[in-house]
Each structure stands twice: as structure tokens, then as C-alpha cells.
Amino acid sequence: MKNNGLVFLLLLMMSIATGTAQQKKIKIDGIAAVVGDQIVLDSEIDQLKIQLKQQGLKEDKLDDCQILETLMQEKMLLLEAKKDTNIVVSDKEVMNTVNQQIDYMKARLGSIEKVLEFYNKKTRTELEEELKKLDKDRKLAQQMKTKILKDVDVSPEEVKNFFDKIPKDQIPEIGTQVELYQIVIKPKASKEAEQKVIDKLKEIKQKVENGASFRAQAVLYSEDPGSRANGGKYVLKRNSPFVQEFKDVAFSLDKGQVSEPFKTEFGWHILYVEEINGQERVVRHILLKPEIGFLDMRAAEKKLDTIRKRIIDKELTFEEAAKEFSDDEESKKLGGKIINPSTGESLLEMTLLDPEMYKTVADLKAGDITEVLKEKDRTGGTFFKILYIKKRIEAHPMNFQKDYPKIKEMALEEKKNKVLEKWMDEKIKNNFIQINSQYQKCKFNSQWIK
């Protein structure tokens, strides 16, 4: 174990924080634990608790000991990731994420001043520095965890053994599940409205090619809230989570080139390549959205209502209609079927649906089709949809045959946790660990307390 000067200083801070809190009988932001040269603050426990509440976890499930262990695991993963030369996170990748995060919060809260107030920071630079460190640490820890668990899998026999060892009186109940299908119709802008934004983008492109600043034009005209304040800037790799059309244009241009106007699901763009660094490109773009008028909206709603009537009159099946008419590309290929992206399963637990969808389908039976629903998409645009409940399975005790995919998921998670705990125990032996006295009686999964 290494007891260097930094660790001594951290322990001294912990001692002072603990002693002061005891004397004044107040809670201050002290140190909950030390893992190598990493610290876990009391405030980190509080912040994670708030995040878990926001994600729907009930108060009685928020155990400080478990939260502390989660944070100590993250610190250990980070500690080991920094020693692994194969685990690298670029500053540009981090800065891109930070800018998107700030712009997202700005769009939600209304101004950069409100964002700074929310984070209790005085300047954007100060906020960026803190978020950069947090995001880089998070990415490093996640890469380390992925490396440790990448080969972990479970056999059918292991899944069966996992299920068989659950006491009969403790078999969990599976909540009500539904298999949902959808047809989405998005209002289309008129040809005149589309041409208007194309002409405007061509005009801006001409200005830039004549010497105007693309960054300034993006700040003035772009309708992308995620990048406008930053001059339309994004850092891209080929596997970055951007729509394919956007990446195709970005990687087809040379440095300094401005694209012709092109279309994505978000609207019309022009794109400028600012830097090329190997497989990474720094680009700026300007997004304009054609105006969708009342008549365009009404036409889309009427179209979907007509499709719904044709399905009810058995002129065509829901799946046939989805494949032919739906504007949602992902579900369209599956005849409208909605898939859980994290599991690949089509049976969706009702309690995990978003509140609006839950409210819509809560009282519907298998075979029911909703009325035409009006909603907003991730770009802020309005669209219309209908939902079809193909299957509904009421809440029931977990059954090995019926619920095999979920049982496999649970068995795999348990195995991964055991592998991670074993890895943690090995690393704990070779690193300095100190835990504040208030957590000394915690029952941790790994041997944090010797």
C-alpha cells in the first residue's frame, strides 16, 4: 500500500472534516472515502442519490452504503484505467460532449446564465473545466469496465441454475408487459417552403466562400440549439452518434470546403470542414427547418386517420400499413414493432414506458388501436401516430419458459457483478483504501474494509 504525501493530505482533510462536523453538529462537504489517489466526496453521494430519484428509484432503495460502493468502484476503475496505455479518451471527444451537454441545458433552462446558476459556477470556462474532468473520468472508467467484462457471457445451463436457486417464495413478479406497434406520420413542408431554406443556405454558402465567417453565420442563422451558440461546431468520428447523411457529407469534403445544402430528419444543412485529424473531423454546420403550416399539419393528421380506418375495416393489416406508410424508419422495417433498444426484446414492461405512453395504453387490451395521437419528436417537430397493442401479458410470477430472455439478462448481470467484485478485491489489495468512520459499519460486496 502506498501512503504518499497526497494520501496523507487527503486523510488530514477527512479528519478535519469529520472532527469539525462532530463539533458543530452540521453536515459539511467532507470526504467519504479515499481510493488510491482518488476521493469520494459526501456531495457525490448526495448528487448520485438525486439522479437516481430523478430516474424513478424509490426513497427506500437509496442506500448510502450501496451508493458509496458504486462510487468507490468508479474511482478504482478510473485509477486502473489511467495505468492502462490502451485506454485513451481524447480531449476533443470530451470537449464535444461537454459543449453538447451545456447547449442541451441551455435549451432546457433558457440561457447560459441560468445554466451557470444551476451548476453554481461563475463563468462558462469554469463550468467547462469541471465538466471536462467529470466526463473524461467517466469515459475512462466505463472503458475499463467494458474491458473487464467484454468476454462475460452465460450458457443456458447457467441461466437454468440461476433460476432454480431462487427460493420458491421469492420468485419475482414480472410486471404487465405489452407488445406495441406504431405508425408514424410526419407533416411534410410544402415544396415552396423547402426551396426557401435551400435558397437561404445557398446564399450563406456564397457569403462564406466570399470571406464571411462560417462560425458567425451559424450563430446568426442556425436552428440547431445544440450547436448554435458554439458556432455550429461538432467533432466527428465515423462511429459518432450522428445521422448517417450528416457523417457522409462530413467525410466526403476536404478541409476548408463548404457542402451544398443537404437534408436529414432534422431539416436542411450546409456543412464546413474546419479540421481533419486522422479519422476525426472538426466541422461546423448550419441547420434550417422549412416552415410547416397548418394545412401541412392537417394533411398529415387526415392521412393517418384514413390509414387507421382502412386497418379497422380490414383492408390491410397494421403491419402492412406500417411498412407502406410509416415515417419511423426503425419500426417501419419491422412492420411497426417497437423494440427495447437495450435488450432487443419486443415485450415492454408497462412500468418502464414513458409516462405519456403508459397513460395511453394502460387500459387497452390486445387488439386495440389508439385514436390518432399528436406528439413532439426529438427535434421539437410535431408528428402524428397510432399505436396497436398486439399482445398484452398481465403481471405474473416469473416463469422459466415464458420469461427466459429476462431471466438470462438477470443471470448475466449477476455473473458480471461477481466478475467485477472479484476484480475489485484483487485491486483493493494493492491500493490504499480509507473509508470515513460513518461508513465503517456498511456491508459492502467487496472487501473495502479490512
C-alpha positions as CSV (number, residue, x, y, z in Angstrom):
1,M,0.0,0.0,0.0
2,K,1.3,3.5,-0.9
3,N,1.0,6.1,1.8
4,N,2.3,9.1,-0.1
5,G,2.0,12.8,0.6
6,L,-1.2,13.2,-1.3
7,V,-2.9,10.3,0.6
8,F,-1.7,11.9,3.9
9,L,-3.2,15.2,2.9
10,L,-6.5,13.6,2.0
11,L,-6.6,11.8,5.3
12,L,-5.8,15.0,7.1
13,M,-8.7,16.7,5.2
14,M,-11.0,13.8,6.1
15,S,-10.0,14.0,9.8
16,I,-10.6,17.8,9.9
17,A,-13.9,17.5,8.1
18,T,-15.1,14.7,10.4
19,G,-14.0,16.5,13.6
20,T,-15.5,19.8,12.6
21,A,-18.8,18.2,11.7
22,Q,-18.9,16.5,15.1
23,Q,-18.1,19.7,17.0
24,K,-20.6,21.9,15.1
25,K,-23.2,19.2,14.6
26,I,-23.7,20.2,11.0
27,K,-23.2,18.3,7.7
28,I,-20.4,19.8,5.5
29,D,-18.9,18.5,2.2
30,G,-16.4,16.1,3.6
31,I,-14.6,13.1,2.2
32,A,-16.5,9.8,2.4
33,A,-13.6,7.6,1.1
34,V,-10.2,7.6,-0.4
35,V,-9.3,5.0,-3.2
36,G,-5.7,5.3,-4.1
37,D,-5.2,9.0,-5.1
38,Q,-9.0,9.4,-5.8
39,I,-11.5,10.7,-3.3
40,V,-15.3,10.3,-2.9
41,L,-17.0,13.4,-1.5
42,D,-20.2,13.4,0.6
43,S,-21.6,15.7,-2.1
44,E,-21.0,13.0,-4.8
45,I,-23.2,10.6,-2.8
46,D,-25.9,13.2,-2.5
47,Q,-25.7,14.1,-6.2
48,L,-26.0,10.4,-7.3
49,K,-28.9,10.0,-4.9
50,I,-30.7,12.9,-6.6
51,Q,-30.0,11.4,-10.1
52,L,-31.4,8.0,-9.0
53,K,-34.5,9.7,-7.6
54,Q,-35.0,11.5,-10.9
55,Q,-34.7,8.1,-12.7
56,G,-37.6,6.8,-10.6
57,L,-35.8,4.9,-7.9
58,K,-37.8,4.9,-4.7
59,E,-36.5,6.5,-1.5
60,D,-36.3,3.2,0.4
61,K,-34.0,1.8,-2.3
62,L,-31.5,4.6,-1.9
63,D,-29.0,3.1,0.5
64,D,-25.9,5.3,1.2
65,C,-23.7,2.3,1.6
66,Q,-24.5,0.9,-1.8
67,I,-24.2,4.4,-3.4
68,L,-20.8,4.8,-1.8
69,E,-19.6,1.4,-3.0
70,T,-20.8,2.3,-6.6
71,L,-18.7,5.5,-6.4
72,M,-15.7,3.7,-5.0
73,Q,-15.9,1.2,-7.8
74,E,-15.9,4.0,-10.3
75,K,-12.8,5.5,-8.6
76,M,-11.0,2.2,-8.7
77,L,-11.9,1.7,-12.4
78,L,-10.6,5.2,-13.1
79,L,-7.4,4.5,-11.1
80,E,-6.7,1.4,-13.1
81,A,-7.7,3.0,-16.5
82,K,-5.1,5.7,-16.0
83,K,-2.4,3.0,-15.8
84,D,-3.6,1.2,-19.0
85,T,-2.0,2.7,-22.0
86,N,-4.6,1.1,-24.3
87,I,-7.4,3.1,-22.7
88,V,-7.4,6.6,-24.2
89,V,-10.0,9.4,-24.2
90,S,-9.2,12.4,-26.5
91,D,-9.7,15.9,-25.2
92,K,-11.6,16.8,-28.3
93,E,-14.1,14.0,-27.8
94,V,-14.6,15.2,-24.2
95,M,-15.0,18.8,-25.2
96,N,-17.5,17.8,-27.9
97,T,-19.6,16.0,-25.2
98,V,-19.3,19.0,-22.8
99,N,-20.4,21.5,-25.4
100,Q,-23.4,19.3,-26.2
101,Q,-24.3,19.0,-22.5
102,I,-24.1,22.7,-21.9
103,D,-26.1,23.5,-25.0
104,Y,-28.7,21.0,-24.1
105,M,-29.0,22.5,-20.6
106,K,-29.1,26.0,-22.1
107,A,-32.0,24.9,-24.4
108,R,-33.8,23.5,-21.3
109,L,-33.2,26.4,-18.9
110,G,-33.3,29.3,-21.4
111,S,-29.9,30.9,-21.0
112,I,-26.2,30.3,-20.2
113,E,-26.7,32.4,-17.0
114,K,-29.4,30.0,-15.8
115,V,-27.1,27.1,-16.6
116,L,-24.2,28.6,-14.6
117,E,-26.6,29.3,-11.7
118,F,-27.9,25.7,-11.8
119,Y,-24.3,24.4,-11.6
120,N,-23.2,27.1,-9.1
121,K,-20.5,28.4,-11.4
122,K,-19.4,32.0,-12.2
123,T,-18.2,31.5,-15.8
124,R,-18.7,29.1,-18.7
125,T,-15.0,28.4,-18.7
126,E,-15.2,27.4,-15.0
127,L,-18.1,25.1,-15.8
128,E,-16.4,23.6,-18.9
129,E,-13.3,22.7,-16.8
130,E,-15.3,20.9,-14.2
131,L,-17.5,19.1,-16.8
132,K,-14.4,18.1,-18.8
133,K,-12.8,16.4,-15.9
134,L,-16.0,14.6,-14.9
135,D,-16.7,13.4,-18.4
136,K,-13.2,12.3,-19.1
137,D,-13.1,10.3,-15.8
138,R,-16.5,8.8,-16.6
139,K,-15.4,7.7,-20.1
140,L,-12.1,6.2,-18.8
141,A,-13.9,4.3,-16.0
142,Q,-16.5,3.0,-18.4
143,Q,-13.9,1.8,-20.9
144,M,-12.1,0.0,-18.1
145,K,-15.3,-1.7,-17.0
146,T,-16.1,-2.7,-20.6
147,K,-12.6,-4.2,-21.0
148,I,-13.0,-6.3,-17.8
149,L,-16.5,-7.6,-18.7
150,K,-16.3,-7.9,-22.5
151,D,-16.0,-11.7,-22.6
152,V,-18.5,-12.5,-19.8
153,D,-21.5,-14.5,-21.1
154,V,-23.9,-17.1,-19.7
155,S,-24.8,-20.5,-21.0
156,P,-28.4,-21.9,-21.0
157,E,-27.3,-24.2,-18.1
158,E,-26.1,-21.2,-16.1
159,V,-29.4,-19.5,-16.7
160,K,-31.3,-22.5,-15.5
161,N,-29.1,-22.8,-12.4
162,F,-29.7,-19.1,-11.7
163,F,-33.5,-19.5,-11.9
164,D,-33.5,-22.8,-9.9
165,K,-31.6,-21.3,-6.9
166,I,-34.3,-18.6,-6.4
167,P,-36.4,-19.7,-3.4
168,K,-40.0,-20.5,-4.4
169,D,-41.4,-17.9,-2.1
170,Q,-39.0,-15.3,-3.5
171,I,-39.7,-15.7,-7.2
172,P,-40.1,-12.1,-8.5
173,E,-43.2,-10.9,-10.2
174,I,-43.0,-9.8,-13.8
175,G,-45.0,-6.6,-14.3
176,T,-47.6,-6.3,-17.1
177,Q,-46.0,-6.4,-20.5
178,V,-47.2,-5.3,-23.9
179,E,-46.1,-5.7,-27.4
180,L,-46.6,-2.4,-29.2
181,Y,-46.7,-1.5,-32.9
182,Q,-46.8,2.1,-34.3
183,I,-47.4,4.0,-37.4
184,V,-45.9,7.5,-37.5
185,I,-46.8,10.2,-40.0
186,K,-44.7,13.4,-40.0
187,P,-46.1,16.5,-41.6
188,K,-44.3,17.4,-44.8
189,A,-43.3,21.0,-45.6
190,S,-44.5,22.4,-49.0
191,K,-42.1,22.5,-51.9
192,E,-42.1,26.2,-51.7
193,A,-41.1,26.2,-48.0
194,E,-38.3,23.6,-48.8
195,Q,-37.0,25.7,-51.6
196,K,-36.9,28.8,-49.5
197,V,-34.5,27.3,-46.9
198,I,-32.4,25.7,-49.8
199,D,-32.0,29.2,-51.3
200,K,-31.1,30.7,-48.0
201,L,-28.5,28.1,-47.3
202,K,-27.0,28.7,-50.8
203,E,-26.9,32.4,-50.1
204,I,-25.0,31.7,-46.8
205,K,-22.6,29.3,-48.6
206,Q,-21.8,32.1,-51.1
207,K,-21.1,34.6,-48.4
208,V,-18.7,32.1,-46.7
209,E,-16.9,31.4,-49.9
210,N,-16.6,35.2,-50.4
211,G,-14.8,35.5,-47.0
212,A,-17.6,35.6,-44.4
213,S,-17.1,33.7,-41.1
214,F,-19.0,30.3,-41.1
215,R,-19.0,30.5,-37.3
216,A,-20.7,33.9,-37.3
217,Q,-23.2,32.8,-39.9
218,A,-24.1,29.7,-37.7
219,V,-24.6,31.9,-34.6
220,L,-26.9,34.2,-36.6
221,Y,-28.9,31.7,-38.6
222,S,-28.7,28.1,-37.4
223,E,-31.7,26.5,-35.8
224,D,-29.7,23.8,-34.1
225,P,-29.9,24.6,-30.3
226,G,-27.2,22.0,-29.6
227,S,-24.5,23.9,-31.5
228,R,-25.7,27.4,-32.5
229,A,-24.0,29.2,-29.6
230,N,-20.8,27.3,-30.4
231,G,-20.8,28.4,-34.0
232,G,-22.3,25.1,-35.3
233,K,-19.2,23.2,-34.1
234,Y,-19.1,19.4,-33.7
235,V,-16.2,16.9,-33.5
236,L,-17.0,13.7,-35.5
237,K,-15.7,10.2,-35.9
238,R,-17.2,7.7,-38.3
239,N,-18.9,5.9,-35.3
240,S,-20.1,9.2,-33.7
241,P,-23.9,9.1,-32.9
242,F,-24.9,11.4,-35.7
243,V,-27.4,10.6,-38.5
244,Q,-25.6,8.9,-41.4
245,E,-26.4,11.6,-44.0
246,F,-24.6,14.1,-41.8
247,K,-21.5,11.9,-41.4
248,D,-21.5,11.0,-45.1
249,V,-21.2,14.7,-46.1
250,A,-18.7,15.5,-43.3
251,F,-16.3,12.7,-44.5
252,S,-16.7,13.5,-48.2
253,L,-15.3,17.0,-48.0
254,D,-11.7,18.3,-47.8
255,K,-10.5,20.8,-45.2
256,G,-12.0,24.3,-45.9
257,Q,-14.8,23.1,-48.2
258,V,-18.5,24.0,-47.7
259,S,-21.1,21.5,-48.8
260,E,-24.1,22.0,-50.9
261,P,-27.4,22.1,-49.0
262,F,-28.4,18.5,-47.9
263,K,-31.3,17.1,-46.0
264,T,-31.6,15.0,-42.8
265,E,-34.5,14.2,-40.5
266,F,-33.7,17.4,-38.7
267,G,-34.0,19.7,-41.7
268,W,-31.7,21.2,-44.3
269,H,-28.0,21.8,-43.6
270,I,-24.7,23.2,-45.1
271,L,-21.5,21.9,-43.5
272,Y,-18.0,23.2,-43.3
273,V,-14.9,21.1,-42.6
274,E,-12.6,23.1,-40.3
275,E,-10.0,20.5,-39.4
276,I,-9.1,16.9,-40.3
277,N,-7.1,15.0,-37.7
278,G,-6.7,11.4,-38.9
279,Q,-10.1,9.7,-38.5
280,E,-11.5,12.7,-36.7
281,R,-13.1,15.8,-38.3
282,V,-13.9,19.2,-36.7
283,V,-16.9,20.5,-38.6
284,R,-19.4,23.4,-38.4
285,H,-22.9,23.3,-39.8
286,I,-26.0,25.5,-40.2
287,L,-29.4,23.9,-39.9
288,L,-32.6,25.5,-41.3
289,K,-36.0,23.9,-40.9
290,P,-38.7,24.5,-43.6
291,E,-41.8,26.1,-42.1
292,I,-44.7,23.6,-41.7
293,G,-48.0,25.3,-41.9
294,F,-51.5,24.5,-40.6
295,L,-52.6,22.8,-43.9
296,D,-49.4,20.6,-43.9
297,M,-50.3,19.5,-40.3
298,R,-53.9,18.9,-41.2
299,A,-53.0,16.8,-44.2
300,A,-50.7,14.5,-42.1
301,E,-53.4,14.0,-39.4
302,K,-56.0,13.2,-42.0
303,K,-53.7,10.8,-43.8
304,L,-53.1,8.8,-40.6
305,D,-56.8,8.8,-39.8
306,T,-57.6,7.3,-43.2
307,I,-54.9,4.6,-42.7
308,R,-56.4,3.8,-39.3
309,K,-59.9,3.4,-40.8
310,R,-58.5,1.1,-43.5
311,I,-56.9,-1.1,-40.9
312,I,-60.1,-1.3,-38.8
313,D,-62.1,-2.1,-42.0
314,K,-59.6,-5.0,-42.6
315,E,-58.5,-3.6,-45.9
316,L,-54.9,-4.1,-44.8
317,T,-53.1,-5.3,-41.6
318,F,-51.4,-2.9,-39.2
319,E,-48.0,-4.4,-40.2
320,E,-48.7,-3.9,-43.9
321,A,-49.8,-0.3,-43.3
322,A,-46.7,0.4,-41.2
323,K,-44.3,-1.0,-43.8
324,E,-46.0,1.1,-46.6
325,F,-46.8,4.4,-44.9
326,S,-44.9,4.9,-41.6
327,D,-42.3,7.6,-41.4
328,D,-40.4,6.0,-38.5
329,E,-37.6,4.1,-40.2
330,E,-36.6,1.8,-37.3
331,S,-40.1,0.4,-36.6
332,K,-41.2,0.5,-40.2
333,K,-38.9,-2.3,-41.2
334,L,-40.4,-4.5,-38.5
335,G,-44.0,-3.7,-39.5
336,G,-44.3,-1.0,-36.9
337,K,-43.0,-3.2,-34.0
338,I,-41.4,-1.2,-31.1
339,I,-38.2,-2.8,-29.7
340,N,-36.5,-2.1,-26.4
341,P,-33.1,-0.8,-27.7
342,S,-31.1,-2.0,-24.7
343,T,-32.4,-5.7,-24.8
344,G,-33.7,-6.1,-28.3
345,E,-36.9,-7.5,-26.9
346,S,-40.4,-6.6,-28.2
347,L,-42.2,-7.3,-24.9
348,L,-42.1,-4.0,-23.0
349,E,-42.8,-3.7,-19.3
350,M,-45.6,-1.2,-18.7
351,T,-43.8,0.4,-15.7
352,L,-40.8,1.2,-17.9
353,L,-42.8,3.0,-20.6
354,D,-42.6,6.8,-20.6
355,P,-45.4,8.4,-18.7
356,E,-47.4,9.6,-21.7
357,M,-47.3,6.2,-23.5
358,Y,-48.1,4.4,-20.3
359,K,-51.2,6.7,-19.8
360,T,-52.2,6.0,-23.4
361,V,-52.1,2.2,-23.3
362,A,-52.7,1.4,-19.6
363,D,-56.4,0.4,-20.1
364,L,-56.1,-1.0,-23.6
365,K,-56.5,-4.7,-24.5
366,A,-54.7,-6.9,-27.0
367,G,-56.0,-6.0,-30.5
368,D,-56.9,-2.4,-29.6
369,I,-55.8,0.5,-31.8
370,T,-55.5,4.1,-30.4
371,E,-57.0,7.2,-31.9
372,V,-54.6,9.4,-33.8
373,L,-52.1,10.9,-31.2
374,K,-50.2,14.2,-31.6
375,E,-46.7,14.3,-30.2
376,K,-43.3,16.0,-30.4
377,D,-40.1,14.3,-31.7
378,R,-36.5,14.8,-30.5
379,T,-36.1,17.7,-33.0
380,G,-39.0,19.5,-31.5
381,G,-41.2,18.9,-34.5
382,T,-44.8,17.7,-34.3
383,F,-45.8,14.3,-35.6
384,F,-48.9,12.0,-35.5
385,K,-49.0,8.3,-34.6
386,I,-51.3,5.4,-33.8
387,L,-50.5,2.5,-31.5
388,Y,-51.6,-1.1,-31.8
389,I,-51.5,-3.4,-28.8
390,K,-50.7,-6.8,-30.4
391,K,-50.1,-8.7,-27.2
392,R,-50.7,-8.0,-23.5
393,I,-49.4,-10.2,-20.7
394,E,-50.7,-9.4,-17.3
395,A,-48.4,-9.4,-14.2
396,H,-47.4,-12.9,-13.2
397,P,-44.7,-14.8,-11.2
398,M,-41.6,-15.2,-13.3
399,N,-41.8,-18.4,-15.5
400,F,-38.7,-20.0,-16.9
401,Q,-40.2,-20.8,-20.3
402,K,-42.2,-17.6,-20.8
403,D,-39.6,-15.2,-19.4
404,Y,-36.4,-16.8,-20.5
405,P,-34.9,-13.6,-22.1
406,K,-35.4,-11.6,-18.9
407,I,-34.0,-14.4,-16.7
408,K,-31.0,-14.6,-19.0
409,E,-30.5,-10.9,-18.6
410,M,-30.7,-11.2,-14.8
411,A,-28.3,-14.2,-14.7
412,L,-25.8,-12.3,-17.0
413,E,-26.0,-9.2,-14.7
414,E,-25.3,-11.3,-11.6
415,K,-22.3,-13.0,-13.3
416,K,-20.9,-9.7,-14.4
417,N,-21.3,-8.3,-10.9
418,K,-19.4,-11.3,-9.5
419,V,-16.5,-10.9,-12.0
420,L,-16.3,-7.2,-11.2
421,E,-16.3,-7.8,-7.4
422,K,-13.5,-10.4,-7.8
423,W,-11.5,-7.9,-9.9
424,M,-12.2,-5.2,-7.2
425,D,-11.0,-7.5,-4.4
426,E,-7.7,-8.0,-6.3
427,K,-7.2,-4.3,-6.8
428,I,-8.1,-3.4,-3.3
429,K,-5.2,-5.5,-2.0
430,N,-2.8,-3.3,-3.9
431,N,-4.2,0.1,-3.4
432,F,-4.6,2.5,-0.4
433,I,-8.2,2.5,0.8
434,Q,-9.6,4.6,3.6
435,I,-13.3,5.0,4.5
436,N,-14.8,7.6,6.8
437,S,-15.9,6.3,10.2
438,Q,-19.6,6.9,9.5
439,Y,-19.4,4.2,6.7
440,Q,-17.3,1.7,8.6
441,K,-20.3,-0.5,9.5
442,C,-21.5,-0.8,5.9
443,K,-21.8,-4.2,4.4
444,F,-20.0,-3.9,1.1
445,N,-19.9,-6.6,-1.7
446,S,-16.1,-6.2,-2.0
447,Q,-13.5,-6.2,0.8
448,W,-13.2,-2.4,1.1
449,I,-12.9,-2.6,4.9
450,K,-10.1,-4.9,6.2
